[in-house]
Amino acid sequence: MTVSPGRRRTAAFALFFLPGLAMASWVTRTPDVRDLLGASTGRMGLVLFGLSVGSMAGILCSGPLVARWGARPLIAAGTLATAAGAGVIGLGAAAGADAVVALGLGLIGLGMGGGEVALNIEGAEVERLLGRSTLPAMHGFYSLGTVVGAAGGMILTAVSFPVLWHLAIVTAVVLAVLAPTIRYVPAGVGRRTGNSNSNGSGTPAQASARPAVWREPRLLLIGGIILALAMAEGTANDWLPLVMVDGHGFDPALGSAVYAVFAASMTVGRFAGGRFVDRYGRAAALCASAVVGAVGIALVILVDNQAVAAAAAVLWGIGASLGFPVALSAAGDSGDNSAARVSLAATLGYVAFLVGPPSLGQLGEHFGLRNALFLVLILVLAASFATPAARTTDPAHTP
């Protein structure tokens, strides 16, 4: 079946929405899950390590698997794993079993780590076919999913709705949307063959002669930008409700509400960001994102005021919004074999999901969660100086 770029874009919007919905539904219940497990901050960091392990397993497998089978099977399998993970987390929380919750997080991480790399390869190809910046809007649908999930989680937290049934409903919704949508992702995108294709794989002789993409300093710098801004986004996903509860004295429902504000800010930034990128270029967009995000994180750390902390979540969300999609787009346009470049850059970025939760959990155990955020702040500030690497060098490419 031949699928138009417009239909592929619509399918990508829906498929980006689903992991956002699942992730935010879990995140907004972290205080409840923590209480059901009776876990300390350090122990909760170890539970969250399941998400990191699953993410890296998915990421490390995704590049070779996409090269062999194409993006569609990985997108389908990743979304299925994400749906299953939400249900397993609910079961583990209800049973008070750390290991089961960690397993559920591992499934979510596996699904998102592998599936989203494949989905970003598909998204970069759709962007190339359409000839304009669309990856920010695709990631905007991920953020829209987090807004919907966060709003639902906030309401259900306030009325003490059981975590198990909440996450079971999320599982059913993800499966119901996946089934009719996946058929609009064409087979073979990102798969390497012996013939030249849109992803720049070339002939076997050309492929063997081409330098390995991981040796290119510019691409590694772009990956570093993704790592830092993904760390900023992932930290909020993992810890923001607990930072607000333990660090600023919010009750659990209001802590979830602040996360919903963060998610809404991410959504606005991503839907509005495409126009900014097209007008000012990727480097300027990424630099502005890093600076705004750093200001927001600094305010959360340094100002002991609930209103300021809630407002800072807006800046944090806007600042983190464009990092991943814009830098991935820059990686894909940095040379031949765009699928491999997007896969490598996404892999470097997802390292943040491996080191982030346990590192911040251990730092938070000793110095408090607010002070632990200094690590994220330093990385984001460093990324602002690396953003010139994202400048477009070929005028035939989109900004």
QUITA-V679048 format. One record per pair of residues at least 24 apart in sequence whose C-alpha atoms are under 10 Angstrom apart, sorted by the first residue. I is the first residue (numbers start at 1). J is the second residue. Records with the same first field share a line. If there is no record, write none. Layout:
I->J / J
This chain:
1->183 / 184 / 185 / 186 / 187
2->184 / 185 / 186 / 187
3->183 / 184 / 185 / 186
4->126 / 129 / 184 / 185 / 186
5->125 / 126 / 127 / 128 / 129 / 130 / 184 / 185
6->126 / 129 / 130
7->126 / 181 / 184 / 185
8->122 / 123 / 125 / 126 / 181 / 182 / 183 / 184 / 185 / 186
9->122 / 123 / 125 / 126 / 127 / 130 / 134 / 135 / 137 / 138 / 184 / 185
10->138 / 181 / 184 / 185
11->123 / 138 / 178 / 180 / 181 / 182 / 183 / 184 / 185
12->119 / 120 / 122 / 123 / 126 / 135 / 137 / 138 / 139 / 141 / 142 / 181 / 182 / 184 / 185
13->123 / 135 / 137 / 138 / 139 / 140 / 141 / 142 / 144
14->138 / 141 / 142 / 145 / 177 / 178 / 181 / 182
15->75 / 76 / 79 / 115 / 116 / 119 / 138 / 141 / 142 / 145 / 174 / 177 / 178 / 181 / 182 / 185
16->75 / 79 / 112 / 115 / 116 / 119 / 120 / 123 / 137 / 138 / 139 / 140 / 141 / 142 / 143 / 144 / 145
17->138 / 139 / 140 / 141 / 142 / 143 / 144 / 145 / 146 / 147 / 148 / 149 / 174 / 177
18->79 / 82 / 83 / 141 / 142 / 143 / 144 / 145 / 146 / 149 / 170 / 171 / 173 / 174 / 175 / 177 / 178
19->78 / 79 / 82 / 83 / 108 / 111 / 112 / 115 / 116 / 141 / 142 / 143 / 145 / 146 / 149 / 174
20->112 / 139 / 140 / 141 / 142 / 143 / 144 / 145 / 146 / 147 / 148 / 149 / 150 / 263
21->83 / 141 / 142 / 143 / 144 / 145 / 146 / 147 / 148 / 149 / 150 / 152 / 170 / 171 / 173 / 174
22->79 / 82 / 83 / 84 / 85 / 86 / 87 / 108 / 145 / 146 / 148 / 149 / 150 / 167 / 170 / 171 / 173 / 174
23->82 / 83 / 85 / 86 / 105 / 108 / 109 / 112 / 142 / 145 / 146 / 149 / 150 / 170 / 237 / 238
24->143 / 145 / 146 / 147 / 148 / 149 / 150 / 151 / 152 / 153 / 154 / 237 / 238 / 256 / 259 / 260 / 263
25->86 / 145 / 146 / 147 / 148 / 149 / 150 / 151 / 152 / 153 / 154 / 156 / 163 / 166 / 167 / 170
26->85 / 86 / 87 / 89 / 90 / 105 / 108 / 149 / 150 / 153 / 163 / 166 / 167 / 170 / 237 / 238
27->146 / 149 / 150 / 153 / 236 / 237 / 238 / 239 / 240 / 241 / 242 / 256 / 259
28->146 / 149 / 150 / 151 / 152 / 153 / 154 / 155 / 156 / 157 / 237 / 238 / 239 / 240 / 241 / 242 / 252 / 253 / 255 / 256 / 257 / 258 / 259 / 260
29->90 / 93 / 150 / 153 / 154 / 156 / 157 / 162 / 163 / 166 / 167 / 241 / 252 / 253 / 256
30->93 / 163 / 238 / 239 / 240 / 241 / 242 / 252 / 256
31->157 / 239 / 241 / 242 / 245 / 246 / 251 / 252 / 253 / 255 / 256
32->93 / 157 / 160 / 162 / 163 / 252 / 253
33->89 / 90 / 92 / 93 / 94 / 96 / 98 / 101 / 163 / 164
34->93 / 96 / 98 / 242
35->93 / 96
36->92 / 93 / 94 / 95 / 96 / 97 / 98 / 163
37->92 / 93 / 94 / 95 / 96 / 97 / 98 / 101
38->96 / 97 / 98
39->96 / 98
40->361 / 365
41->242 / 246 / 358 / 360 / 361 / 362 / 363 / 364 / 365 / 366 / 368 / 369
42->357 / 358 / 359 / 360 / 361 / 362 / 363 / 364 / 365 / 366
43->98 / 358 / 361 / 362 / 365
44->98 / 102 / 357 / 358 / 361 / 362
45->238 / 239 / 356 / 357 / 358 / 359 / 360 / 361 / 362 / 363 / 364 / 365
46->98 / 99 / 102 / 357 / 358 / 359 / 361 / 362
47->98 / 99 / 100 / 101 / 102 / 103 / 104 / 105 / 106 / 357 / 358 / 361
48->98 / 101 / 102 / 103 / 105 / 106 / 238 / 239 / 353 / 354 / 356 / 357 / 358 / 361
49->102 / 103 / 105 / 106 / 109 / 353 / 354 / 355 / 356 / 357 / 358 / 359 / 361
50->99 / 100 / 101 / 102 / 103 / 104 / 105 / 106 / 107 / 108 / 109 / 110 / 354 / 357 / 358
51->85 / 101 / 102 / 103 / 104 / 105 / 106 / 107 / 108 / 109 / 110 / 112 / 113 / 238 / 353 / 354 / 357 / 358
52->102 / 105 / 106 / 108 / 109 / 110 / 113 / 350 / 351 / 352 / 353 / 354 / 355 / 356 / 357 / 358
53->102 / 103 / 105 / 106 / 107 / 109 / 110 / 113 / 353 / 354 / 355
54->102 / 103 / 104 / 105 / 106 / 107 / 108 / 109 / 110 / 111 / 112 / 113 / 114 / 353 / 354
55->105 / 106 / 107 / 108 / 109 / 110 / 111 / 112 / 113 / 114 / 115 / 347 / 350 / 351 / 352 / 353 / 354
56->106 / 109 / 110 / 112 / 113 / 114 / 347 / 348 / 350 / 351 / 352 / 353 / 354
57->106 / 109 / 110 / 111 / 113 / 114 / 354
58->106 / 107 / 108 / 109 / 110 / 111 / 112 / 113 / 114 / 115 / 116 / 117 / 347 / 350
59->109 / 110 / 111 / 112 / 113 / 114 / 115 / 116 / 117 / 118 / 343 / 344 / 346 / 347 / 348 / 349 / 350 / 351
60->110 / 113 / 114 / 117 / 343 / 344 / 347 / 350
61->110 / 113 / 114 / 347
62->110 / 113 / 114 / 115 / 116 / 117 / 118 / 343 / 347
63->114 / 117 / 118 / 121 / 190 / 191 / 339 / 340 / 341 / 342 / 343 / 344 / 346 / 347
64->191 / 192 / 340 / 343
65->114 / 118 / 190 / 191
66->114 / 115 / 117 / 118 / 121 / 188 / 189 / 190 / 191 / 192 / 339 / 340 / 343
67->118 / 188 / 189 / 190 / 191 / 192 / 193 / 201 / 339 / 340 / 343
68->188 / 190 / 191 / 192 / 193
69->187 / 188 / 189 / 190 / 191 / 192
70->118 / 121 / 122 / 186 / 187 / 188 / 189 / 190 / 191 / 192
71->114 / 115 / 116 / 117 / 118 / 119 / 120 / 121 / 122 / 185 / 186 / 187 / 188 / 189 / 190 / 191 / 339
72->115 / 118 / 119 / 122 / 182 / 183 / 184 / 185 / 186 / 187 / 188 / 189 / 190
73->115 / 118 / 182 / 185 / 187 / 188
74->111 / 112 / 114 / 115 / 116 / 117 / 118 / 119
75->111 / 112 / 114 / 115 / 116 / 117 / 118 / 119 / 120 / 122 / 178 / 182 / 185
76->111 / 115 / 118 / 119 / 178 / 179 / 181 / 182 / 183 / 185
77->110 / 111 / 112 / 114 / 115
78->107 / 108 / 109 / 110 / 111 / 112 / 113 / 114 / 115 / 116 / 117 / 118 / 119
79->107 / 108 / 110 / 111 / 112 / 114 / 115 / 116 / 174 / 175 / 178 / 182
80->107 / 108 / 111 / 112 / 115 / 171 / 174 / 175 / 178 / 179
81->106 / 107 / 108 / 109 / 110 / 111 / 112 / 114 / 115 / 171
82->106 / 107 / 108 / 109 / 110 / 111 / 112 / 113 / 115 / 171 / 174 / 175
83->107 / 108 / 111 / 167 / 168 / 169 / 170 / 171 / 172 / 173 / 174 / 175 / 178
84->108 / 111 / 167 / 168 / 170 / 171 / 172 / 174 / 175
85->109 / 110 / 111 / 167 / 168 / 171
86->164 / 166 / 167 / 168 / 169 / 170 / 171 / 172 / 174
87->163 / 164 / 165 / 166 / 167 / 168 / 169 / 170 / 171 / 172
88->164 / 167 / 168 / 171
89->163 / 164 / 167 / 168
90->162 / 163 / 164 / 165 / 166 / 167 / 168
91->163 / 164 / 165 / 167 / 168
92->163 / 164
93->162 / 163 / 164
94->162 / 163 / 164 / 165
95->164
109->353 / 354
112->350
113->346 / 347 / 350 / 353
114->343 / 347
116->343 / 346
117->339 / 342 / 343 / 344 / 345 / 346 / 347 / 350
118->189 / 190 / 339 / 342 / 343 / 346
119->185 / 189
120->324 / 325 / 328 / 329 / 332 / 339 / 342 / 343 / 346
121->189 / 190 / 199 / 328 / 329 / 332 / 338 / 339 / 340 / 341 / 342 / 343 / 346
122->185 / 186 / 188 / 189 / 190 / 339
123->325 / 328 / 329
124->199 / 325 / 328 / 329 / 330 / 331 / 332 / 333 / 338 / 339 / 342
125->189 / 190 / 198 / 199 / 329 / 332 / 338 / 339
127->329 / 398
128->198 / 329 / 332 / 333 / 397 / 398
129->198
131->396 / 397 / 398 / 399
132->274 / 275 / 277 / 278 / 397 / 398 / 399
133->273 / 274 / 275 / 276 / 277 / 278 / 282 / 325 / 326 / 329 / 398 / 399
134->270 / 271 / 273 / 274 / 275 / 325 / 326 / 329
135->270 / 271 / 273 / 274 / 322 / 324 / 325 / 326 / 327 / 328 / 329
136->267 / 269 / 270 / 271 / 272 / 273 / 274 / 275 / 277 / 321 / 322 / 323 / 324 / 325 / 326 / 327 / 328 / 329
137->267 / 268 / 269 / 270 / 271 / 272 / 273 / 274 / 322 / 325
138->270 / 271 / 325
139->266 / 267 / 269 / 270 / 271 / 321 / 322 / 324 / 325 / 326
140->263 / 264 / 266 / 267 / 268 / 269 / 270 / 271 / 272 / 273 / 274 / 321 / 322 / 325
141->266 / 267 / 270 / 271
142->263 / 266 / 267 / 270
143->262 / 263 / 264 / 265 / 266 / 267 / 268 / 269 / 270 / 271 / 317 / 321
144->263 / 264 / 265 / 266 / 267 / 268 / 270 / 271
145->263 / 264 / 267
146->237 / 259 / 260 / 262 / 263 / 264 / 266 / 267
147->259 / 260 / 261 / 262 / 263 / 264 / 265 / 266 / 267
148->260 / 263 / 264
149->260 / 263
150->256 / 257 / 258 / 259 / 260 / 261 / 262 / 263 / 264
151->256 / 257 / 259 / 260 / 261 / 263 / 264
152->256 / 260
153->253 / 256 / 257 / 260
154->252 / 253 / 254 / 255 / 256 / 257 / 258 / 259 / 260
155->253 / 256 / 257
156->253
157->252 / 253 / 254 / 256
158->251 / 252 / 253 / 254 / 256
159->253
160->253
189->339
190->337 / 338 / 339 / 340 / 343
191->339
192->337 / 339 / 340
196->337
197->337
198->336 / 337 / 338 / 339
199->332 / 336 / 337 / 338 / 339 / 340 / 341
200->335 / 336 / 337 / 338 / 339 / 340
201->336 / 337 / 338 / 339 / 340
202->336 / 337
207->337
210->336 / 337
212->340 / 341
213->334 / 335 / 336 / 337 / 338 / 340 / 341 / 344 / 345
214->340 / 341 / 344 / 345
216->334
217->389
218->331 / 334 / 386 / 388 / 389 / 390
219->327 / 328 / 330 / 331 / 332 / 334 / 335 / 341 / 342 / 344 / 345 / 389 / 390
220->331 / 341 / 344 / 345 / 348 / 389
221->327 / 331 / 345 / 348 / 383 / 386 / 387 / 388 / 389 / 390
222->323 / 324 / 326 / 327 / 328 / 329 / 330 / 331 / 334 / 345 / 346 / 348 / 349 / 383 / 386 / 387 / 388 / 389 / 390
223->324 / 327 / 328 / 330 / 331 / 341 / 342 / 344 / 345 / 346 / 347 / 348 / 349 / 350 / 351 / 383 / 386 / 389
224->327 / 345 / 348 / 349 / 351 / 379 / 380 / 382 / 383 / 386 / 387
225->286 / 287 / 290 / 323 / 324 / 327 / 328 / 345 / 348 / 349 / 379 / 380 / 381 / 382 / 383 / 384 / 385 / 386 / 387 / 389 / 390
226->286 / 320 / 322 / 323 / 324 / 325 / 326 / 327 / 328 / 331 / 345 / 346 / 347 / 348 / 349 / 350 / 351 / 352 / 380 / 383
227->323 / 324 / 327 / 345 / 346 / 347 / 348 / 349 / 350 / 351 / 352 / 353 / 379 / 380 / 383
228->290 / 320 / 323 / 324 / 348 / 349 / 350 / 351 / 352 / 376 / 377 / 378 / 379 / 380 / 381 / 382 / 383 / 384
229->286 / 289 / 290 / 293 / 294 / 319 / 320 / 321 / 322 / 323 / 324 / 327 / 349 / 352 / 376 / 377 / 379 / 380 / 381 / 383 / 384
230->320 / 321 / 322 / 323 / 324 / 346 / 348 / 349 / 350 / 351 / 352 / 353 / 356 / 376 / 380
231->320 / 349 / 350 / 351 / 352 / 353 / 354 / 355 / 356 / 357 / 375 / 376 / 377 / 379 / 380
232->290 / 293 / 294 / 297 / 316 / 317 / 319 / 320 / 321 / 323 / 352 / 356 / 373 / 375 / 376 / 377 / 379 / 380
233->262 / 263 / 266 / 293 / 316 / 317 / 319 / 320 / 321 / 323 / 324 / 352 / 353 / 376
234->320 / 350 / 352 / 353 / 356 / 357
235->352 / 353 / 356 / 357 / 360 / 373 / 376
236->262 / 263 / 297 / 313 / 316 / 317 / 320
237->262 / 263 / 357
238->353 / 356 / 357 / 360 / 361
239->356 / 357 / 360 / 361 / 369 / 373
240->300 / 313 / 369 / 370
242->369 / 370
243->300 / 301 / 309 / 364 / 368 / 369 / 370 / 372 / 373
244->300 / 306 / 309 / 310 / 369 / 370
246->368 / 369 / 370
247->300 / 301 / 304 / 306 / 309 / 368 / 369 / 370 / 371
248->300 / 301 / 303 / 304 / 305 / 306 / 307 / 309 / 310 / 370
249->304 / 305 / 306
250->306
254->310
255->310
257->310
258->309 / 310 / 311 / 312 / 313 / 314
259->310 / 313 / 314 / 317
260->313 / 314
261->310 / 311 / 312 / 313 / 314 / 317
262->310 / 311 / 312 / 313 / 314 / 315 / 316 / 317 / 318 / 320 / 321
263->313 / 314 / 316 / 317 / 318 / 321
264->313 / 314 / 317 / 318
265->313 / 314 / 315 / 316 / 317 / 318 / 319 / 320 / 321
266->313 / 314 / 315 / 316 / 317 / 318 / 319 / 320 / 321 / 322
267->317 / 318 / 321 / 322
268->317 / 318 / 321
269->314 / 315 / 317 / 318 / 319 / 320 / 321 / 322
270->317 / 318 / 320 / 321 / 322 / 323 / 325 / 326
271->321 / 322
272->321 / 322
273->318 / 321 / 322 / 325 / 326
274->322 / 325 / 326 / 399
276->399
277->322 / 326 / 398 / 399
278->398 / 399
279->399
280->399
281->326 / 390 / 391 / 392 / 398 / 399
282->322 / 323 / 326 / 327 / 329 / 330 / 387 / 388 / 389 / 390 / 391 / 392 / 398 / 399
283->326 / 327 / 330 / 384 / 386 / 387 / 388 / 389 / 390 / 391 / 392 / 399
284->384 / 387 / 388 / 390 / 391
285->319 / 322 / 323 / 326 / 327 / 387 / 390
286->319 / 320 / 321 / 322 / 323 / 324 / 325 / 326 / 327 / 383 / 384 / 385 / 386 / 387 / 388 / 390 / 391
287->319 / 322 / 323 / 380 / 381 / 383 / 384 / 385 / 386 / 387 / 388 / 390
288->318 / 319 / 322 / 323 / 384 / 387
289->315 / 316 / 317 / 318 / 319 / 320 / 321 / 322 / 323 / 380 / 383 / 384
290->316 / 318 / 319 / 320 / 321 / 322 / 323 / 377 / 379 / 380 / 381 / 382 / 383 / 384 / 385 / 387
291->315 / 316 / 319 / 320 / 377 / 380 / 381 / 382 / 383 / 384 / 385
292->316 / 317 / 318 / 319 / 320 / 380 / 381
293->317 / 318 / 319 / 320 / 321 / 377 / 380 / 381
294->319 / 320 / 374 / 376 / 377 / 378 / 379 / 380 / 381 / 384
295->319 / 377 / 380 / 381
296->320 / 377
297->370 / 373 / 374 / 376 / 377 / 380
298->370 / 371 / 373 / 374 / 376 / 377 / 378
300->370 / 371 / 373
301->369 / 370 / 371 / 372 / 373 / 374 / 377
302->370 / 371 / 374
319->380
320->380
323->349 / 383
324->349 / 350
326->390 / 399
327->387 / 389 / 390 / 391
328->390
329->390 / 398 / 399
330->389 / 390 / 391 / 392 / 397 / 398 / 399
331->389 / 390
333->390 / 391 / 392 / 393 / 394 / 397 / 398 / 399
334->389 / 390 / 391 / 392 / 393 / 394 / 397
335->393 / 394
352->376
